[in-house]
Amino acid sequence: MPMLQISCPHCGFSRTMPEEQVPDQPVVVTCPRCNQQFDFEKQQAIPITPLPAAEGTAVSLPSLVSPASPEGEGSQPSGGGATSAAELISVGALFARSWELFKQRWLLLTGLLVGSFAAAVLPSLLVVLLLGGYARESFVGMTFTIMLFFLALIGGAVLLCWGMAAAMTAAVDHQAGLREALEWAKGNWFSFTWVLTLYSFIVGGATLLFIIPGVLTSVCFFACPYLVVADKTRGMDALLKSKALVDGRFWPVAGRLALVWLLSMVLGMIPVIGPLFSLLMGPFSMLYGVALYRNLSETAGEVSWSATDGVKAGWLLLGLAGYLLVPLLLFLLLGAAFFAGLEPLFRTLIEHGTTQQIQWSGVVLQPAGLP
């Protein structure tokens, strides 16, 4: 039976239902999660492969039911993992869903991504081009230019974070246009950036612990930026909820993520047109991640996780351990190599000192005046 996915443009909640039960005429739908209303037309739904758990289940459009979860009610989550998890959709269905989204959103997402990076670079570039000559004329001019350059760097970083948050909003919310995405990002770019900073810190440090911990954490925490936009989850809670969604299904999720990473790498290596494919794979990878995150949310059942200070500190210490281990190893290796290089010098000094001692010990002292 053909199935369609209906998604709320406000919070990202989605549900699948048989195609014949979706009205052909436009309707107004009320989301059970955020209670927001939105206009819906049948052509906006995304065709998907039906899940095994959904077979024989009849769901009416006005009665979409959100799966109960402690964090959805604002309570402090505890425990760990997802219960009653259903199977994920096939890789082919996941790519098909992502491709349908890409055809609708690629232009907006590409524009936001390119515009974000351009806005990040342009302020600093203008300072260098316009004030480079003034900086060479005097010490005051050089000082003023350097200060302005650093202010431009900060401004460019803020614009980049704002643009990236807007792009993620447009990827998660299929109904959001340019203005809506930028408006949401204006008030939430800092929370979005903070979650990405935590993700980068932990995954980067774990990668330095001989790579494998970095791979594990990157898969477990992959959904954290989507949770910031779709579920309004902040800080370490976004990372921990992402891990709870992945728990019990690590290898299926890792395999699906590895496929899109390999596809991006292979397409980027094609001569001449590789850079163009790399540019387009940015939006596609975002939408692919959104589709995978939504599939995880739909099939997770009840999700709970431990959000104590000790658990959060443990993950942060894991990242910190990687950044401390590398300098320590470099110090030990370089120190050993340095002292090994000094060994011939020490050996020469020791032998020279021994030779002098032997020569002095062989001197015969005679009384003064004797020939």
Residue pairs with C-beta under 8 A, 6 or more apart in sequence:
1 18
1 19
1 20
1 50
1 55
2 18
2 19
2 47
3 16
3 17
3 18
3 19
3 47
3 48
3 49
3 50
3 54
4 16
4 17
4 18
4 19
4 22
4 42
4 45
4 46
4 47
4 48
5 14
5 15
5 16
5 45
5 46
5 47
5 48
5 97
5 294
6 14
6 15
6 16
6 17
6 22
6 29
6 40
6 45
6 61
6 64
7 13
7 14
7 46
7 174
7 294
8 14
8 29
8 31
8 33
8 34
8 36
8 38
9 38
9 173
9 174
9 175
9 176
10 31
10 34
10 36
10 38
10 173
11 31
11 33
11 34
11 36
11 230
11 231
11 232
12 172
12 173
12 226
12 229
12 230
12 231
12 294
13 31
13 32
13 33
13 34
13 64
13 66
13 230
13 297
14 294
14 297
14 298
15 59
15 64
15 65
15 298
16 48
16 50
16 51
16 54
16 298
17 59
17 60
17 61
17 64
18 58
18 59
19 47
21 58
21 59
21 60
21 61
22 42
22 45
22 61
23 42
23 61
24 42
26 39
26 40
26 41
27 39
27 40
27 61
28 37
28 38
28 39
28 40
29 37
29 38
29 39
29 40
29 61
29 62
29 64
30 36
30 37
30 62
31 37
31 38
31 64
32 64
32 65
32 66
33 66
33 72
38 175
40 61
44 174
46 97
46 100
46 101
47 96
47 100
48 89
48 93
48 96
48 97
49 89
49 90
49 92
49 93
49 96
51 86
51 87
51 89
51 298
51 299
52 86
52 87
53 86
53 87
53 299
59 65
66 72
67 297
67 298
67 300
67 301
67 302
68 302
69 302
69 303
69 304
70 76
70 77
70 78
70 302
70 303
70 304
71 77
71 231
71 233
71 237
71 241
71 303
71 304
76 307
77 237
77 240
77 241
77 244
77 303
77 304
77 305
77 306
77 307
78 304
78 305
78 306
78 307
79 304
79 305
79 306
80 244
80 247
80 304
80 305
80 306
81 244
81 247
81 248
81 303
81 304
81 305
82 244
82 245
82 247
82 248
82 249
82 300
82 301
82 302
82 303
83 301
83 302
83 303
83 304
84 301
84 302
85 248
85 249
85 299
85 300
85 301
86 298
86 299
86 301
87 299
88 94
88 249
88 252
88 253
88 256
88 292
88 295
88 296
88 299
89 97
89 295
91 255
91 256
91 259
94 256
94 288
94 291
94 292
94 295
95 288
97 291
98 284
98 287
98 288
98 291
99 284
101 174
101 287
101 290
101 291
102 283
102 284
102 287
104 174
105 170
105 171
105 174
105 283
105 287
106 280
106 283
106 284
108 170
108 177
108 178
108 181
109 167
109 170
109 171
109 282
109 283
109 286
109 287
110 279
110 280
110 282
110 283
111 178
112 163
112 166
112 167
112 170
112 178
112 181
113 163
113 164
113 167
113 282
113 283
114 279
115 163
116 159
116 160
116 162
116 163
116 164
116 166
116 167
117 160
117 163
119 156
119 159
119 160
119 163
120 156
120 157
120 159
120 160
120 163
121 156
122 156
123 152
123 153
123 155
123 156
123 159
124 149
124 152
124 153
124 156
126 152
127 145
127 148
127 149
127 152
128 149
131 141
131 144
131 145
131 148
132 145
134 141
134 144
134 145
135 141
135 142
135 144
135 145
135 146
136 142
158 189
161 189
161 190
161 192
161 193
162 182
162 185
162 186
162 189
163 185
164 189
164 192
164 193
164 196
165 184
165 185
165 188
165 189
165 192
165 193
165 229
166 178
166 181
166 182
166 184
166 185
167 181
167 283
167 286
168 192
168 225
168 226
168 228
168 229
168 286
169 176
169 180
169 181
169 184
169 185
169 229
170 176
170 177
170 178
170 181
171 283
171 286
171 287
171 289
171 290
172 226
172 229
172 230
172 290
173 180
173 181
173 184
173 229
176 184
184 229
185 192
188 228
188 229
191 228
191 234
191 235
192 225
192 228
192 229
194 234
194 235
195 224
195 225
195 228
195 234
195 235
195 238
195 239
196 224
196 225
198 224
198 235
198 236
198 239
198 316
199 221
199 224
199 225
199 239
201 316
201 319
202 217
202 221
202 239
202 315
202 316
202 318
202 319
203 214
203 217
203 218
203 221
203 319
204 214
204 319
204 322
204 323
205 318
205 319
205 320
205 321
205 322
205 323
206 213
206 214
206 216
206 217
206 318
206 319
206 322
207 213
207 214
207 215
207 218
207 322
208 214
208 322
208 323
208 325
208 326
209 318
209 321
209 322
209 325
213 318
213 322
214 322
215 254
216 250
217 315
217 318
219 246
219 250
219 253
219 254
219 257
220 242
220 243
220 246
220 247
220 250
221 239
221 242
221 243
222 242
222 246
222 253
222 257
222 289
222 292
222 293
223 241
223 242
223 245
223 246
223 289
223 292
223 293
223 296
224 233
224 238
224 239
224 241
224 242
225 238
226 289
226 290
226 293
227 233
227 238
227 241
227 242
227 293
228 234
228 238
230 293
231 241
233 241
236 307
236 312
236 315
236 316
237 307
239 315
240 305
240 306
240 307
240 311
240 312
240 315
241 303
241 305
243 305
244 300
244 303
244 304
244 305
245 293
245 296
245 297
245 300
245 303
246 253
246 296
249 296
253 292
253 296
256 292
257 289
257 292
260 284
260 285
260 288
263 281
264 278
264 281
264 285
267 274
267 277
267 278
267 281
268 274
268 275
268 277
268 278
268 281
270 277
